Amino acid sequence: MPRSGLHRACLCVARGEGTATVARGEGLDEKGCSPGIVGAYRRIAFDTAHVELRTADRMLMFDFDQSVRPETLKDPLAQASWGLGFAPRSYTVGLVGEYEPTMRTDAQAEAMGVIVDGVVRFPARQVNVGDTWSTEWAGVRRQTETAGFFRFTQTAEFQQMIPGPSPRARIGYTTRGRIEISPERNKQQEETTVEGKGWILRDLQTGTVVGLDASGTITMNLKTPGITITRTMTASY
């Protein structure tokens, strides 16, 4: 019998400490990038992480360090929290912000990365402080069962130039996304949307993001069997 109702889950990575590196990885070319992307390969590894997870009926907190292995966690919520808060993040970023996870992920995980990794696409023109621009792109990952993928739109603004030996640009942005699934494969009548916003601090000499404050939600509405799941995420460093 079909179920109806609303299920909400809020996930927040409140604190994490670790290192971010530019490195080579398996399957990458000599520039450290996946084929077709010219830019940098980024890997963020955490030494410690604190995760707070709130469901409809309880609040949970988890602390992780290098001694914790995901296969030793028996609680599925603890495993999910480890993946969200402590698992290393690995992705490539192209010269105009093309984003591609390097680990095996699906479209949902890519959408989460667009939020927590502070993905910003850049225009094919010079911009000055105060300028705004809009971009659109299609996600590169697909859902296993439905082959669905996300289409994203973004509006960004060059908010501030921070001078120094290595100048930095602060860029604010808002991002929206929606999954696209062919009708014949969308048996659950899934409608999933992404809402994200924040700012990044980009080193203009290296193109590396050296700071960010990002937040957003992914809302998955399964009309059959009538379930809505909302995930809320924040990230900052």
Beta strands, then each sheet from edge to edge (+ up, - down):
strand 1: 10-22
strand 2: 39-54
strand 3: 59-65
strand 4: 89-94
strand 5: 99-101
strand 6: 132-138
strand 7: 149-162
strand 8: 168-180
strand 9: 190-203
strand 10: 209-222
strand 11: 227-236
sheet 1: 1+ 2- 3+
sheet 2: 1+ 2- 4+ 5-
sheet 3: 6+ 7- 8+ 9- 10+ 11-
end
